[in-house]
Amino acid sequence: MPDSLLADLLIGRLCRNGSVPLQIQIANGIRDAISDGTLKASTRLPSSRTLSAALEVSRITVVTAYERLSADGYLRSDSTSGTLVSDTLPQSTQPPARESTARTLSERGKQLISAPGGIQERKGAFVPGVCDTAFFPYQTWRRVQNRYLGEQHVDLMGYSNPGGYLPLRRALSEYLRVSRAVRTTPEQVIVTMGSNQSIDLCARFLADPGELAYVENPCHWATPILLRANGLEVEAIAVDHDGMQVERCVRRPRLVVMTPSHQFPMGVTLSDERRVRLCKAAERWDAFVLEDDYDSEFRYDQRPLPSLQGVDENGRVILMGTFSKVMYPGMRLSYIVVPPDLVDAFAAASLRLYRPGHLSLQAAMADFIADGHFAKHIRQMRDIYGARQAEMLHCLDQCFGDSLETSRNAAGLHMTVRIRDLVDFDTTISRSLEQGIYLRRLQTFNQGDPTFLDGFLLGFGALDIEAIRPSVNTFARIVDSVVSRRTCGAGPR
């Protein structure tokens, strides 16, 4: 504990006009901090001179308190390190076990902790949704960031401007117009801190509790959590080979949250017919479509598809983008593109709700894009990920043949697989984990459809191409052993 913190802890407890001597008050305060674990074993205490000056007491007062605690076994002295908390404390200092009391959570809180969550692994086979930071241009990024870490940029150390750092909004606007055919001006780009915040902002700002929101089925686990946490009714609409079955949206919603360019997790693309139908329906419903454009930069067979927002004529589609897949997940930097008539309102709402900051990071990102480093990095990673996806598909075909159904949309950092005759998914997952292979069940993303066909979500973004074949071979052997055991009727091993 820093010397100043111990002084702050004790100052609040000292009664200078009381009947208890100050040295006893100081000793009692330190003893209590040791007993409750605030001061850990072997923690070095400040010197008597330093602590007495901070407490504005005489040095002999602190020396006396230290001597009392040393005699009682709470402190020990070391000729080189000074005064430290004893490693072995008196038995009486052990705090009695507290009886646990049941805490009451809100219904939203109960939903949050019972819902599926993300996995924490960031490398290996087949961790989904993770980019490979081994090829990230660290030196370039450090050099760009250093431009804004000095006294001359003290203006960037405060809260963000409404909507975010304007040069970043300009750079994003230009990039999105070219790469995704997005209809936008710099003012329409609102900078947020992560896709979850983007959804949360839109849900809070555009919909009232009790209103309906459509999501895809299956969909990312976080989407329905965020919507329900804001009091919305969530209805999941099934996805087929042409994306969300828009024709099944028979009730009037306020929000539709979807991934039209690369559906998560199934990897399909919303058909042109359904795009047109959805845009017309959104206008008729007076609803907004939240287009989650989470990994559109990575298409391997053609240029990125035009965004749904780019074909919307009525300002009903709000594009959501993120840097998590292109840069690195911990960046927590993202954006939304809102209709022109809602720019001021969204900027004000974001400022009031979240008080966003990270202006120096936003400034560095603006330069990173404007200087061409962003586009260069995307081109490099597109080639790397494209080669990994091709190798994954080739190895899966060789190992499983026609017993495997695979999503083959040449995009993104993951693919889905469904394996004929495999029903014991939990055993497959546990055995794979023993071999260092991480599997995510598709059922995790199913929103209550009892007819949903289970399978696995396999990520290849963070998997070196040389490791793909041995990983797929191991996966295939495990699946074969699980399926064979079931076919032969053998008992558990």
Sequence and secondary structure as in RCSB ss.txt:
>XXXX:A:sequence
MPDSLLADLLIGRLCRNGSVPLQIQIANGIRDAISDGTLKASTRLPSSRTLSAALEVSRITVVTAYERLSADGYL
RSDSTSGTLVSDTLPQSTQPPARESTARTLSERGKQLISAPGGIQERKGAFVPGVCDTAFFPYQTWRRVQNRYLG
EQHVDLMGYSNPGGYLPLRRALSEYLRVSRAVRTTPEQVIVTMGSNQSIDLCARFLADPGELAYVENPCHWATPI
LLRANGLEVEAIAVDHDGMQVERCVRRPRLVVMTPSHQFPMGVTLSDERRVRLCKAAERWDAFVLEDDYDSEFRY
DQRPLPSLQGVDENGRVILMGTFSKVMYPGMRLSYIVVPPDLVDAFAAASLRLYRPGHLSLQAAMADFIADGHFA
KHIRQMRDIYGARQAEMLHCLDQCFGDSLETSRNAAGLHMTVRIRDLVDFDTTISRSLEQGIYLRRLQTFNQGDP
TFLDGFLLGFGALDIEAIRPSVNTFARIVDSVVSRRTCGAGPR
>XXXX:A:secstr
  HHHHHHHHHTT  TTSSS HHHHHHHHHHHHHHTTSS TT B   HHHHHHHHTS HHHHHHHHHHHHHTTSE
EEETTTEEEE SS  GGGS            HHHHHHHHS       SSBB TT   GGGS HHHHHHHHHTTSS
GGGGGGGS   TTS HHHHHHHHHHHHHHH     GGGEEEESSHHHHHHHHHHHH  TT EEEEEES  THHHH
HHHHTT EEEEEEEETTEE GGG  S  SEEEE SSS TTT     HHHHHHHHHHHHHHT EEEEE TTTT BS
SSS    HHHH SSS EEEEEESTTTT GGG  EEEE  GGGHHHHHHHHHHHH    HHHHHHHHHHHHTTHHH
HHHHHHHHHHHHHHHHHHHHHHHHHGGGEEE   SBSSEEEEEETT   HHHHHHHHHHTTB  EEGGGG  S T
T    EEEE TTS HHHHHHHHHHHHHHHHHHHHHHHHT    
